[in-house]
Amino acid sequence: MYLTPEMKREFFKKHGKNAEDTGSAEGQIALFTFRIAHLTEHLKKNRKDYGTQRALQLLVGKRRSLLDYLKKKDIERYRAIIKELKLRR
């Protein structure tokens, strides 16, 4: 599997408050960004994989919702995560 539990812990340790803080918006956004990048690479090779295409669109929507929430709640945390993950916005 491309995303092991150890990798998930690293995402949450790096972007969240600690490794067990799986609910933080920053940690979830980082995890979604990794998964989006993975699915994008898959779709470059398999352009007719419509199930993956739909999953990618759902993930992008979830990440967008979390980013909007974070922007509304705390603009400094929003700017920090955008800069850290190098997201366009």
PEQUIUR-V99693 format. One line per field, one symbol per residue. phi: phi as a letter, one per 40 degrees, with the letter a starting at -180 (. if undefined). A space follows every 10 residues. Layout:
BEGIN
phi = ???
END
This chain:
BEGIN
phi = .cbcdccccc dcccbccacc cccccccccc cccccccccc cccccbcccc cccccccccc cccccccccc cccacccccc cccccfcca
END
